Amino acid sequence: MTDETPDVSENRRVEGLIAAQEKAIALFAEVETRGLVAPGRGEREVSDQIRDLANEMFGTTKHWHKRIIRSGPNTLRPYQDNPPDRVIRSDDVAFADFGPIFEEYEADFGRTYVFGDDPHKQRLLQDLPRLFDAGRAFFAARPDITGRQLYAEVERLATAAGWTIGTWHTGHLVGEFPHERNDGAKAESYITPENDTVLRRTNRAGRTCHWILELHLVDRERGFGGFYEQLLDLA
């Protein structure tokens, strides 16, 4: 039993999720400062270095999903694939997808790095945060938006910019670890064409649903993709 009212409990959840993301932002700012994602380094090596940095900055850090660093053609592969380890090259796109847990709240955070001067890769680097912001604005303006509707808008934005969505969804529930057990049917836990439920709702436990917006944009003809994700409905 708890003496907290539902509003206080929800406020604590929101604070926990925002604090977890702020730590993820700080972690990846330090990743950039130290130049950990860099040509000549293996993907697994970089992943382990970021894990160790998270432990250094915040104490022992668990991760609710596998830690991903992908580069070159591996950036085309969806999350569930496990491509062979690859050394980052001087003209690559590389991206990071990490899900650290801070005080039992999940962060889910993704960023892309571009090496070299290829204009198409540089355009992807600029488009990822721009399309993320556009998708978030579309969500914010529609109180009753469904997963299907938000997916369709993200797909429209991506297509208009010359990209293809690289996986079957564009986001998912996030909360106390592990979020994948917090709700029922799989489709209702993701921003996907199969999700006709309203995103602003409570789950089966009566808790407010909070969402990650996840962009995996690819150019299959040129052989690369990029990744960008963070909280959709909070900070």
PAZA-418037 format. One record per residue: residue number from 1; residue in one letter; z, x, y of N, C-alpha, C in turn. Coordinates in Angstrom, 1 decimal. Example, Ala and Ser with C-alpha at 12.3 -4.5 7.8 and 13.67 -1.06 7.14 Angstrom:
<pts>
[pt 1,a,[7.8,13.2,-5.7],[7.8,12.3,-4.5],[7.8,13.2,-3.3]],
[pt 2,s,[7.1,12.8,-2.2],[7.1,13.7,-1.1],[7.9,12.9,0.0]],
</pts>
This chain:
<pts>
[pt 1,m,[0.0,0.8,-1.2],[0.0,0.0,0.0],[0.0,0.9,1.3]],
[pt 2,t,[-0.5,0.3,2.4],[-0.5,1.0,3.6],[-0.1,0.1,4.7]],
[pt 3,d,[0.5,0.7,5.8],[0.9,0.0,6.9],[-0.2,-0.2,7.9]],
[pt 4,e,[-1.3,0.5,7.7],[-2.4,0.5,8.7],[-3.1,-0.8,8.7]],
[pt 5,t,[-3.5,-1.3,9.9],[-4.4,-2.5,9.9],[-5.8,-2.0,9.6]],
[pt 6,p,[-6.7,-3.0,9.2],[-8.0,-2.6,8.9],[-8.7,-1.9,10.0]],
[pt 7,d,[-8.4,-2.3,11.3],[-9.1,-1.6,12.4],[-8.6,-0.1,12.5]],
[pt 8,v,[-7.3,0.1,12.3],[-6.8,1.5,12.4],[-7.4,2.3,11.2]],
[pt 9,s,[-7.5,1.7,10.0],[-8.1,2.4,8.9],[-9.5,2.8,9.1]],
[pt 10,e,[-10.3,1.8,9.7],[-11.7,2.1,10.0],[-11.8,3.1,11.1]],
[pt 11,n,[-11.0,3.1,12.1],[-11.0,4.1,13.1],[-10.8,5.5,12.5]],
[pt 12,r,[-9.9,5.6,11.6],[-9.7,6.9,10.9],[-10.9,7.4,10.1]],
[pt 13,r,[-11.6,6.4,9.5],[-12.8,6.8,8.7],[-13.9,7.3,9.7]],
[pt 14,v,[-14.0,6.6,10.8],[-15.0,7.0,11.8],[-14.7,8.4,12.3]],
[pt 15,e,[-13.4,8.6,12.7],[-13.0,9.9,13.2],[-13.3,11.0,12.1]],
[pt 16,g,[-13.0,10.7,10.8],[-13.2,11.6,9.8],[-14.6,12.0,9.6]],
[pt 17,l,[-15.5,11.0,9.6],[-17.0,11.3,9.5],[-17.5,12.1,10.6]],
[pt 18,i,[-17.1,11.7,11.8],[-17.6,12.5,13.0],[-17.1,13.9,13.0]],
[pt 19,a,[-15.8,14.1,12.6],[-15.2,15.4,12.6],[-15.9,16.3,11.5]],
[pt 20,a,[-16.3,15.6,10.4],[-17.0,16.4,9.3],[-18.3,16.8,9.8]],
[pt 21,q,[-19.0,15.9,10.5],[-20.3,16.4,11.1],[-20.2,17.5,12.1]],
[pt 22,e,[-19.2,17.4,13.0],[-19.0,18.4,14.0],[-18.8,19.8,13.3]],
[pt 23,k,[-18.1,19.8,12.2],[-17.8,21.0,11.5],[-19.2,21.5,10.9]],
[pt 24,a,[-20.0,20.6,10.4],[-21.3,21.0,9.9],[-22.2,21.6,11.0]],
[pt 25,i,[-22.1,21.0,12.1],[-22.9,21.5,13.3],[-22.4,22.9,13.6]],
[pt 26,a,[-21.1,23.1,13.7],[-20.5,24.4,14.0],[-20.9,25.4,12.9]],
[pt 27,l,[-20.9,25.0,11.7],[-21.3,25.9,10.6],[-22.7,26.4,10.7]],
[pt 28,f,[-23.7,25.5,11.0],[-25.1,25.9,11.1],[-25.4,26.5,12.4]],
[pt 29,a,[-24.6,26.3,13.5],[-24.7,27.2,14.7],[-24.4,28.6,14.3]],
[pt 30,e,[-23.4,28.8,13.5],[-23.0,30.2,13.1],[-24.0,30.7,12.2]],
[pt 31,v,[-24.6,29.9,11.3],[-25.7,30.4,10.4],[-26.8,31.0,11.3]],
[pt 32,e,[-27.2,30.3,12.4],[-28.2,30.8,13.3],[-27.8,32.1,14.0]],
[pt 33,t,[-26.5,32.1,14.5],[-26.0,33.3,15.2],[-26.1,34.5,14.3]],
[pt 34,r,[-25.8,34.3,13.0],[-25.8,35.4,12.1],[-27.1,35.7,11.4]],
[pt 35,g,[-28.1,34.8,11.7],[-29.4,35.0,11.2],[-29.5,35.0,9.6]],
[pt 36,l,[-28.7,34.1,9.0],[-28.6,34.1,7.6],[-29.9,33.6,6.9]],
[pt 37,v,[-30.6,32.6,7.5],[-31.9,32.1,7.0],[-32.9,33.0,7.6]],
[pt 38,a,[-33.5,33.9,6.8],[-34.4,34.9,7.4],[-35.4,35.4,6.3]],
[pt 39,p,[-36.6,35.8,6.8],[-37.5,36.4,5.8],[-36.9,37.6,5.1]],
[pt 40,g,[-37.4,37.7,3.8],[-36.9,38.8,3.0],[-35.7,38.4,2.2]],
[pt 41,r,[-35.1,37.3,2.4],[-33.9,36.9,1.7],[-34.3,35.8,0.7]],
[pt 42,g,[-33.6,35.8,-0.5],[-33.9,34.7,-1.5],[-33.2,33.4,-1.1]],
[pt 43,e,[-33.7,32.3,-1.6],[-33.2,31.0,-1.3],[-31.7,30.9,-1.8]],
[pt 44,r,[-31.5,31.3,-3.1],[-30.2,31.2,-3.6],[-29.2,32.2,-2.9]],
[pt 45,e,[-29.7,33.3,-2.5],[-28.8,34.3,-1.8],[-28.4,33.6,-0.5]],
[pt 46,v,[-29.3,33.0,0.2],[-29.0,32.4,1.5],[-28.0,31.2,1.3]],
[pt 47,s,[-28.2,30.4,0.3],[-27.3,29.3,0.0],[-25.9,29.8,-0.3]],
[pt 48,d,[-25.8,30.9,-1.1],[-24.5,31.4,-1.3],[-23.8,32.0,-0.1]],
[pt 49,q,[-24.6,32.6,0.8],[-24.0,33.1,2.0],[-23.5,32.0,2.9]],
[pt 50,i,[-24.2,30.9,3.0],[-23.8,29.8,3.8],[-22.5,29.1,3.2]],
[pt 51,r,[-22.5,29.0,1.9],[-21.3,28.6,1.2],[-20.1,29.5,1.6]],
[pt 52,d,[-20.3,30.8,1.5],[-19.2,31.7,1.8],[-18.8,31.6,3.3]],
[pt 53,l,[-19.8,31.4,4.2],[-19.4,31.2,5.6],[-18.6,30.0,5.8]],
[pt 54,a,[-19.0,28.9,5.1],[-18.2,27.6,5.3],[-16.8,27.9,4.8]],
[pt 55,n,[-16.6,28.6,3.7],[-15.2,28.9,3.3],[-14.5,29.8,4.3]],
[pt 56,e,[-15.2,30.7,4.9],[-14.6,31.6,5.9],[-14.2,30.8,7.1]],
[pt 57,m,[-15.0,29.9,7.5],[-14.7,29.1,8.8],[-13.7,28.0,8.6]],
[pt 58,f,[-13.7,27.4,7.4],[-13.0,26.1,7.2],[-12.1,26.1,6.0]],
[pt 59,g,[-11.9,27.2,5.3],[-11.2,27.2,4.1],[-12.1,26.8,2.9]],
[pt 60,t,[-11.6,26.8,1.7],[-12.4,26.4,0.6],[-13.1,25.1,0.8]],
[pt 61,t,[-14.4,25.0,0.7],[-15.2,23.8,1.0],[-15.9,23.4,-0.2]],
[pt 62,k,[-15.7,22.1,-0.6],[-16.4,21.5,-1.7],[-17.7,20.9,-1.1]],
[pt 63,h,[-18.7,20.7,-2.0],[-19.9,20.1,-1.6],[-20.2,18.9,-2.6]],
[pt 64,w,[-20.6,17.8,-2.0],[-20.8,16.6,-2.8],[-22.2,16.5,-3.4]],
[pt 65,h,[-23.1,17.4,-3.0],[-24.4,17.5,-3.7],[-24.8,18.9,-3.7]],
[pt 66,k,[-25.7,19.3,-4.5],[-26.2,20.7,-4.7],[-26.6,21.2,-3.3]],
[pt 67,r,[-26.3,22.5,-3.1],[-26.7,23.2,-1.9],[-28.2,23.6,-2.0]],
[pt 68,i,[-28.9,23.2,-0.9],[-30.4,23.5,-1.0],[-30.8,24.4,0.1]],
[pt 69,i,[-31.5,25.4,-0.2],[-32.3,26.2,0.7],[-33.7,26.3,0.1]],
[pt 70,r,[-34.7,25.8,0.8],[-36.1,25.8,0.3],[-37.0,26.4,1.3]],
[pt 71,s,[-38.1,27.1,0.8],[-39.0,27.8,1.7],[-40.4,27.7,1.2]],
[pt 72,g,[-41.4,27.9,2.1],[-42.8,27.8,1.6],[-43.2,26.6,0.9]],
[pt 73,p,[-43.9,26.7,-0.3],[-44.3,25.5,-1.0],[-43.1,24.7,-1.6]],
[pt 74,n,[-41.9,25.4,-1.7],[-40.8,24.7,-2.2],[-40.3,23.6,-1.3]],
[pt 75,t,[-40.7,23.7,0.0],[-40.3,22.7,1.0],[-41.0,21.3,0.8]],
[pt 76,l,[-42.0,21.3,-0.1],[-42.7,20.1,-0.5],[-41.9,19.3,-1.5]],
[pt 77,r,[-41.0,20.0,-2.2],[-40.4,19.4,-3.4],[-39.3,18.4,-3.0]],
[pt 78,p,[-39.1,17.3,-3.6],[-38.0,16.4,-3.3],[-36.7,16.9,-3.8]],
[pt 79,y,[-35.6,16.3,-3.3],[-34.3,16.7,-3.6],[-34.0,16.9,-5.1]],
[pt 80,q,[-34.5,16.0,-5.9],[-34.1,16.0,-7.3],[-34.7,17.2,-8.1]],
[pt 81,d,[-35.8,17.8,-7.5],[-36.4,18.9,-8.2],[-35.5,20.2,-8.1]],
[pt 82,n,[-35.8,21.1,-9.0],[-35.1,22.4,-9.0],[-36.1,23.5,-9.1]],
[pt 83,p,[-36.8,23.8,-8.0],[-37.9,24.9,-8.1],[-37.3,26.2,-8.3]],
[pt 84,p,[-38.0,27.2,-8.9],[-37.5,28.5,-9.0],[-37.1,29.2,-7.7]],
[pt 85,d,[-36.1,30.0,-7.8],[-35.7,30.8,-6.6],[-36.9,31.5,-6.0]],
[pt 86,r,[-36.9,31.6,-4.7],[-38.1,32.2,-4.0],[-37.6,33.0,-2.8]],
[pt 87,v,[-38.2,34.1,-2.5],[-37.9,34.9,-1.3],[-38.6,34.3,-0.1]],
[pt 88,i,[-37.9,34.1,1.0],[-38.5,33.6,2.2],[-39.4,34.6,2.8]],
[pt 89,r,[-40.6,34.2,3.3],[-41.6,35.1,3.8],[-41.7,35.0,5.3]],
[pt 90,s,[-42.4,35.9,5.9],[-42.4,36.0,7.4],[-43.2,34.9,8.1]],
[pt 91,d,[-44.0,34.1,7.3],[-44.7,33.0,8.0],[-44.3,31.7,7.4]],
[pt 92,d,[-43.1,31.6,6.8],[-42.7,30.4,6.1],[-42.0,29.4,7.1]],
[pt 93,v,[-42.0,28.1,6.6],[-41.0,27.1,6.9],[-39.9,27.2,5.9]],
[pt 94,a,[-38.7,27.1,6.3],[-37.5,27.0,5.4],[-36.6,25.9,5.9]],
[pt 95,f,[-35.9,25.3,5.0],[-34.9,24.3,5.4],[-33.7,24.3,4.6]],
[pt 96,a,[-32.6,23.9,5.2],[-31.3,23.8,4.6],[-30.9,22.3,4.5]],
[pt 97,d,[-30.3,22.0,3.3],[-29.7,20.6,3.1],[-28.4,20.8,2.4]],
[pt 98,f,[-27.3,20.6,3.2],[-26.0,20.8,2.7],[-25.1,19.6,2.8]],
[pt 99,g,[-24.2,19.4,1.9],[-23.3,18.2,1.9],[-21.9,18.6,1.8]],
[pt 100,p,[-21.3,19.4,2.7],[-19.9,19.8,2.6],[-19.0,18.7,2.8]],
[pt 101,i,[-17.8,18.8,2.2],[-16.7,17.8,2.3],[-15.6,18.4,3.1]],
[pt 102,f,[-15.2,17.8,4.2],[-14.1,18.3,5.0],[-13.0,17.2,5.0]],
[pt 103,e,[-11.9,17.5,4.4],[-10.7,16.6,4.4],[-11.2,15.3,3.7]],
[pt 104,e,[-11.9,15.4,2.6],[-12.4,14.3,1.8],[-13.4,13.4,2.5]],
[pt 105,y,[-13.9,13.8,3.6],[-15.1,13.1,4.2],[-16.3,13.9,4.1]],
[pt 106,e,[-17.4,13.2,3.8],[-18.7,13.9,3.6],[-19.4,14.1,4.9]],
[pt 107,a,[-20.0,15.3,5.0],[-21.0,15.6,6.0],[-22.3,15.7,5.2]],
[pt 108,d,[-23.4,15.3,5.8],[-24.7,15.6,5.2],[-25.6,16.0,6.3]],
[pt 109,f,[-26.1,17.2,6.2],[-26.7,17.9,7.4],[-27.9,18.7,6.9]],
[pt 110,g,[-29.0,18.6,7.6],[-30.2,19.3,7.3],[-30.9,19.8,8.5]],
[pt 111,r,[-31.3,21.1,8.5],[-32.1,21.7,9.6],[-33.2,22.5,9.0]],
[pt 112,t,[-34.2,22.7,9.9],[-35.4,23.5,9.5],[-35.6,24.7,10.4]],
[pt 113,y,[-36.2,25.7,9.8],[-36.4,27.0,10.4],[-37.9,27.4,10.2]],
[pt 114,v,[-38.5,27.9,11.3],[-39.9,28.3,11.2],[-40.0,29.7,11.6]],
[pt 115,f,[-40.7,30.5,10.8],[-41.0,31.9,11.1],[-42.5,32.1,11.3]],
[pt 116,g,[-42.8,32.9,12.2],[-44.2,33.1,12.6],[-44.7,32.1,13.6]],
[pt 117,d,[-46.0,32.2,13.9],[-46.5,31.4,15.1],[-47.4,30.3,14.7]],
[pt 118,d,[-47.5,29.9,13.5],[-48.4,28.9,13.1],[-48.2,27.6,13.9]],
[pt 119,p,[-49.2,27.1,14.6],[-48.9,25.9,15.5],[-48.6,24.7,14.8]],
[pt 120,h,[-49.0,24.5,13.6],[-48.7,23.3,12.8],[-47.2,23.3,12.4]],
[pt 121,k,[-46.8,24.5,12.0],[-45.4,24.6,11.6],[-44.5,24.5,12.8]],
[pt 122,q,[-44.9,25.0,13.9],[-44.1,24.9,15.2],[-44.1,23.4,15.6]],
[pt 123,r,[-45.1,22.7,15.4],[-45.2,21.3,15.8],[-44.2,20.5,14.9]],
[pt 124,l,[-44.1,20.8,13.6],[-43.2,20.2,12.8],[-41.7,20.4,13.2]],
[pt 125,l,[-41.5,21.6,13.6],[-40.1,22.0,14.1],[-39.7,21.1,15.3]],
[pt 126,q,[-40.7,20.8,16.2],[-40.5,20.0,17.4],[-40.4,18.5,17.0]],
[pt 127,d,[-41.2,18.1,16.0],[-41.3,16.7,15.7],[-40.0,16.2,14.9]],
[pt 128,l,[-39.4,17.0,14.2],[-38.3,16.5,13.3],[-37.2,15.9,14.2]],
[pt 129,p,[-36.6,16.6,15.2],[-35.6,16.0,16.0],[-36.1,14.8,16.8]],
[pt 130,r,[-37.4,14.9,17.3],[-37.9,13.9,18.1],[-38.1,12.6,17.3]],
[pt 131,l,[-38.5,12.7,16.1],[-38.7,11.5,15.2],[-37.3,11.0,14.8]],
[pt 132,f,[-36.4,11.9,14.5],[-35.0,11.4,14.2],[-34.5,10.6,15.4]],
[pt 133,d,[-34.6,11.0,16.6],[-34.1,10.3,17.7],[-34.8,9.0,17.9]],
[pt 134,a,[-36.1,8.9,17.6],[-36.8,7.7,17.7],[-36.4,6.7,16.6]],
[pt 135,g,[-36.2,7.2,15.4],[-35.7,6.3,14.4],[-34.3,5.8,14.7]],
[pt 136,r,[-33.4,6.6,15.2],[-32.1,6.2,15.6],[-32.1,5.2,16.7]],
[pt 137,a,[-33.0,5.3,17.7],[-33.1,4.4,18.8],[-33.6,3.0,18.2]],
[pt 138,f,[-34.5,3.0,17.3],[-35.0,1.8,16.7],[-33.9,1.1,16.0]],
[pt 139,f,[-33.1,1.8,15.2],[-31.9,1.2,14.6],[-30.9,0.6,15.6]],
[pt 140,a,[-30.6,1.4,16.6],[-29.6,1.0,17.6],[-30.0,-0.3,18.3]],
[pt 141,a,[-31.3,-0.5,18.5],[-31.8,-1.7,19.2],[-31.8,-3.0,18.4]],
[pt 142,r,[-31.6,-2.9,17.1],[-31.7,-4.0,16.2],[-30.5,-4.2,15.4]],
[pt 143,p,[-29.6,-5.1,15.8],[-28.3,-5.3,15.1],[-28.4,-5.7,13.6]],
[pt 144,d,[-29.5,-6.5,13.3],[-29.7,-7.0,12.0],[-30.7,-6.3,11.2]],
[pt 145,i,[-31.0,-5.0,11.5],[-32.1,-4.3,10.8],[-31.7,-4.1,9.3]],
[pt 146,t,[-32.7,-4.1,8.5],[-32.6,-3.9,7.1],[-33.0,-2.5,6.7]],
[pt 147,g,[-32.7,-2.1,5.5],[-33.2,-0.8,5.1],[-34.7,-0.7,5.0]],
[pt 148,r,[-35.3,-1.8,4.5],[-36.8,-1.9,4.5],[-37.4,-1.7,5.9]],
[pt 149,q,[-36.8,-2.4,6.9],[-37.4,-2.3,8.2],[-37.3,-0.9,8.8]],
[pt 150,l,[-36.1,-0.3,8.6],[-36.0,1.1,9.2],[-36.9,2.1,8.5]],
[pt 151,y,[-37.0,2.0,7.2],[-37.9,2.8,6.4],[-39.3,2.7,7.0]],
[pt 152,a,[-39.7,1.4,7.1],[-41.1,1.2,7.6],[-41.3,1.8,9.0]],
[pt 153,e,[-40.3,1.8,9.9],[-40.5,2.3,11.2],[-40.5,3.9,11.1]],
[pt 154,v,[-39.7,4.5,10.3],[-39.7,5.9,10.1],[-41.1,6.4,9.6]],
[pt 155,e,[-41.6,5.6,8.6],[-42.9,5.9,8.0],[-44.0,5.8,9.1]],
[pt 156,r,[-43.9,4.8,9.9],[-44.9,4.6,11.0],[-44.8,5.8,11.9]],
[pt 157,l,[-43.6,6.2,12.3],[-43.5,7.3,13.3],[-44.0,8.6,12.7]],
[pt 158,a,[-43.7,8.8,11.4],[-44.2,10.0,10.7],[-45.7,10.0,10.6]],
[pt 159,t,[-46.3,8.9,10.2],[-47.8,8.8,10.1],[-48.5,9.1,11.4]],
[pt 160,a,[-47.9,8.5,12.5],[-48.5,8.6,13.8],[-48.5,10.1,14.3]],
[pt 161,a,[-47.5,10.8,13.8],[-47.4,12.2,14.2],[-48.1,13.1,13.2]],
[pt 162,g,[-48.7,12.6,12.2],[-49.5,13.4,11.3],[-48.8,13.9,10.1]],
[pt 163,w,[-47.6,13.3,9.7],[-46.9,13.8,8.6],[-46.7,12.7,7.6]],
[pt 164,t,[-46.3,13.1,6.4],[-46.1,12.1,5.3],[-44.6,12.3,4.9]],
[pt 165,i,[-44.0,11.1,4.5],[-42.6,11.2,4.1],[-42.6,11.8,2.7]],
[pt 166,g,[-41.7,12.8,2.4],[-41.8,13.6,1.2],[-40.9,13.0,0.1]],
[pt 167,t,[-40.2,12.0,0.3],[-39.4,11.4,-0.8],[-39.3,9.9,-0.7]],
[pt 168,w,[-38.6,9.3,-1.6],[-38.6,7.8,-1.7],[-37.7,7.1,-0.8]],
[pt 169,h,[-37.0,7.8,0.0],[-36.1,7.1,1.0],[-36.0,7.9,2.3]],
[pt 170,t,[-35.3,7.3,3.3],[-35.1,8.1,4.5],[-33.7,8.0,5.0]],
[pt 171,g,[-32.8,7.9,4.0],[-31.4,8.0,4.4],[-30.5,7.2,3.3]],
[pt 172,h,[-29.2,7.3,3.5],[-28.3,6.8,2.5],[-26.9,6.5,3.1]],
[pt 173,l,[-26.1,5.9,2.4],[-24.7,5.7,2.7],[-23.9,7.0,2.8]],
[pt 174,v,[-22.9,7.1,3.6],[-22.0,8.2,3.7],[-20.6,7.7,3.9]],
[pt 175,g,[-19.6,8.5,3.4],[-18.3,8.0,3.6],[-17.3,9.0,3.0]],
[pt 176,e,[-16.2,8.4,2.3],[-15.3,9.2,1.6],[-16.0,9.7,0.3]],
[pt 177,f,[-15.7,10.9,-0.1],[-16.3,11.5,-1.3],[-15.9,10.7,-2.5]],
[pt 178,p,[-16.8,10.3,-3.4],[-18.3,10.5,-3.3],[-18.9,9.2,-2.9]],
[pt 179,h,[-19.8,9.3,-1.9],[-20.4,8.0,-1.4],[-21.2,7.3,-2.4]],
[pt 180,e,[-21.7,8.0,-3.4],[-22.6,7.3,-4.4],[-21.8,6.3,-5.3]],
[pt 181,r,[-20.5,6.3,-5.3],[-19.7,5.4,-6.0],[-19.2,4.3,-5.1]],
[pt 182,n,[-19.5,4.3,-3.8],[-18.9,3.4,-2.9],[-19.5,2.0,-2.9]],
[pt 183,d,[-20.7,1.9,-3.4],[-21.4,0.6,-3.3],[-22.1,0.3,-4.6]],
[pt 184,g,[-22.8,-0.8,-4.7],[-23.3,-1.3,-5.9],[-24.7,-0.8,-6.2]],
[pt 185,a,[-25.7,-1.7,-6.1],[-27.0,-1.3,-6.5],[-27.6,-0.1,-5.8]],
[pt 186,k,[-28.3,0.7,-6.5],[-28.8,1.9,-5.9],[-29.7,1.6,-4.6]],
[pt 187,a,[-30.6,0.7,-4.7],[-31.4,0.4,-3.5],[-30.6,0.0,-2.3]],
[pt 188,e,[-29.5,-0.7,-2.4],[-28.7,-1.1,-1.3],[-27.9,0.1,-0.7]],
[pt 189,s,[-27.9,1.2,-1.3],[-27.2,2.4,-0.8],[-28.1,3.3,-0.1]],
[pt 190,y,[-29.4,3.0,0.0],[-30.4,3.9,0.6],[-31.3,3.1,1.6]],
[pt 191,i,[-31.9,3.9,2.5],[-32.9,3.3,3.4],[-34.2,3.5,2.7]],
[pt 192,t,[-34.7,2.4,2.1],[-35.8,2.4,1.2],[-36.5,1.1,1.3]],
[pt 193,p,[-37.8,1.0,0.9],[-38.5,-0.2,1.0],[-37.9,-1.3,0.1]],
[pt 194,e,[-37.1,-0.9,-0.9],[-36.5,-1.9,-1.8],[-35.2,-2.5,-1.2]],
[pt 195,n,[-34.8,-2.0,-0.1],[-33.5,-2.4,0.4],[-33.7,-3.5,1.5]],
[pt 196,d,[-33.5,-4.8,1.1],[-33.7,-5.9,2.1],[-32.3,-6.3,2.7]],
[pt 197,t,[-31.3,-5.5,2.4],[-30.0,-5.9,3.0],[-29.8,-5.3,4.4]],
[pt 198,v,[-29.0,-6.0,5.2],[-28.7,-5.6,6.5],[-27.9,-4.3,6.4]],
[pt 199,l,[-28.2,-3.3,7.2],[-27.5,-2.0,7.1],[-26.1,-2.1,7.7]],
[pt 200,r,[-26.0,-2.9,8.8],[-24.6,-3.1,9.4],[-23.9,-4.1,8.6]],
[pt 201,r,[-23.2,-3.7,7.6],[-22.5,-4.6,6.7],[-21.2,-3.9,6.2]],
[pt 202,t,[-20.5,-4.6,5.4],[-19.4,-4.0,4.7],[-19.8,-3.9,3.2]],
[pt 203,n,[-19.2,-2.9,2.5],[-19.5,-2.7,1.1],[-18.6,-3.5,0.3]],
[pt 204,r,[-18.7,-3.4,-1.0],[-17.9,-4.2,-1.9],[-16.4,-4.1,-1.8]],
[pt 205,a,[-16.0,-2.9,-1.3],[-14.6,-2.7,-1.0],[-14.1,-3.2,0.3]],
[pt 206,g,[-15.1,-3.8,1.1],[-14.7,-4.4,2.4],[-14.7,-3.4,3.5]],
[pt 207,r,[-15.3,-2.2,3.3],[-15.3,-1.1,4.3],[-16.7,-1.2,5.0]],
[pt 208,t,[-16.7,-0.8,6.3],[-17.9,-0.8,7.1],[-18.8,0.3,6.5]],
[pt 209,c,[-20.1,0.0,6.3],[-21.1,0.9,5.8],[-21.5,1.8,7.0]],
[pt 210,h,[-21.5,3.1,6.7],[-22.0,4.1,7.6],[-23.2,4.9,7.0]],
[pt 211,w,[-24.1,5.3,7.8],[-25.4,5.8,7.2],[-25.8,7.2,7.8]],
[pt 212,i,[-26.5,7.9,6.9],[-27.2,9.1,7.2],[-28.7,8.8,7.4]],
[pt 213,l,[-29.3,9.3,8.4],[-30.8,9.2,8.5],[-31.4,10.6,8.1]],
[pt 214,e,[-32.3,10.5,7.1],[-32.8,11.7,6.5],[-34.3,11.8,6.6]],
[pt 215,l,[-34.8,12.8,7.2],[-36.2,13.0,7.4],[-36.7,14.2,6.5]],
[pt 216,h,[-37.5,13.9,5.6],[-38.2,15.0,4.8],[-39.7,14.7,5.1]],
[pt 217,l,[-40.3,15.5,6.0],[-41.7,15.3,6.4],[-42.5,16.4,5.9]],
[pt 218,v,[-43.7,16.1,5.3],[-44.5,17.1,4.7],[-46.0,17.0,5.1]],
[pt 219,d,[-46.6,18.2,5.0],[-48.1,18.3,5.2],[-48.6,18.9,3.8]],
[pt 220,r,[-49.0,18.0,2.9],[-49.4,18.5,1.6],[-50.7,19.3,1.6]],
[pt 221,e,[-51.5,19.0,2.6],[-52.8,19.8,2.7],[-52.5,21.2,3.1]],
[pt 222,r,[-51.6,21.4,4.0],[-51.3,22.8,4.4],[-50.2,23.4,3.6]],
[pt 223,g,[-49.5,22.6,2.8],[-48.5,23.2,1.9],[-47.2,23.5,2.4]],
[pt 224,f,[-46.6,22.7,3.3],[-45.3,22.9,3.8],[-44.6,21.6,4.2]],
[pt 225,g,[-43.3,21.6,4.3],[-42.6,20.5,4.8],[-41.3,20.9,5.6]],
[pt 226,g,[-40.7,19.9,6.2],[-39.4,20.2,6.9],[-38.4,19.1,6.7]],
[pt 227,f,[-37.2,19.4,7.1],[-36.1,18.5,6.8],[-35.1,18.4,8.0]],
[pt 228,y,[-34.6,17.2,8.2],[-33.6,17.0,9.3],[-32.8,15.8,9.0]],
[pt 229,e,[-31.5,16.0,9.0],[-30.6,14.8,8.7],[-29.2,15.0,9.3]],
[pt 230,q,[-28.7,13.8,9.7],[-27.3,13.8,10.2],[-27.0,12.3,10.3]],
[pt 231,l,[-25.8,12.0,10.8],[-25.3,10.6,11.0],[-26.3,9.8,11.8]],
[pt 232,l,[-26.5,8.5,11.3],[-27.4,7.6,12.0],[-26.6,6.7,13.0]],
[pt 233,d,[-25.5,6.1,12.5],[-24.9,5.1,13.3],[-23.6,5.5,14.0]],
[pt 234,l,[-23.2,6.8,13.9],[-22.1,7.3,14.6],[-22.5,8.4,15.6]],
[pt 235,a,[-21.7,9.4,15.8],[-22.1,10.5,16.8],[-23.3,11.2,16.4]],
</pts>
